[in-house]
């Protein structure tokens, strides 16, 4: 028996060539990039309710530049906002909120023994992984055994079996490379704040949508880690049996087969409070004469799939192996094999789903 544990500290971005003044670096780049695309009319196009505002999302410096160009704020006020943005770098908060020390525990057990007529070898392994991203973990159990049985001097059996079961679960963790360094994940009271990437809307357009009765379309990473989950469960079982009968006079008869069964279940759940559910509902909602029609019902969404495989193989073979003379031998093989494989799969999706009542609503 052997047990091992390994630990890997969570990422410390200060160890890399990670720009310690990343926010001001990005802000400086945006000022150059958007210098010729912002005009006095840009701000009204972003927030104008007659045309619904601009759905396209832009980084925060773009909005500050648009306000300054439109005279909504002065140059001093714009610089003050730029300084406030540049004074914060979210690398440490990202590590604190979304990462942890990764660990792996492994347990191995091996047993062997027997006699001249019966040998056996059994090994079992269990591995548990807690990934560096919070709420992301998986485990694997593997059991295998092999035995050789001699029923007589002529008749023997080799039997091998393997069983494997795995489980994995995860939640959506944002990639730090897809988040602007000046974006906050929480306000001063600890409430979740949205980030640009994944929101598919500007804050101003989003406010207009909500005023019409639509749901909040913005992406809140700290909300989704509690409201979205993915689970996968897999099982695989394989048994091989091979009988050998030594007839004599150069003849040997082999027969046996393989049986295998495997299955994988996946489950993706996004609750009614998740960004995914909100954006699904909003995307397919129609506004006609001031009346909203929800083609996707309000609630969560559940997506499930299942795949099963069963197969068997049976083979029989007669061998003749005879040394005819010093320099010549004769080997003849006659046999056959039958194999059958059946794969079944299905997938389903439910909307307006409540994981407590297990009820959903039609589209």
Buried (B, 14 or more C-beta within 10 A) or exposed (E): EEEEEEEEEBBEBEEEEBBEEBBBEBBBEBBEEBEEEBEEEBBBBBBBEEEEBBEEBBBBBBBBBBBBBBEBBEEEEBEEBBEEBBEEBBBEBBBEBBBBEBBBBBBBEEEEEEEEEEBBBBBBBBBBBBBBBBBBBBBBBBBBBBBBBBEEEEEBBBBBBBBBBBBBBBBBBBEBEEBBBBBBBBEEEEEBBBBBBBBBBBBBBBBBBBEEEBBBBBBBBBBBBEBBBBBBBBBBBBBBBBBBBBEEEBBBBBBBBBBBBBBBBBBBBBBBBBBBBBBBBBEEBEEEEEEEEBEBBBBBBBBBBBBBBBBBBBBBBBBBEEEEEEEEEEEEEEEEEEEEEEEEEEEEEBBBBBEEEEEBBEE
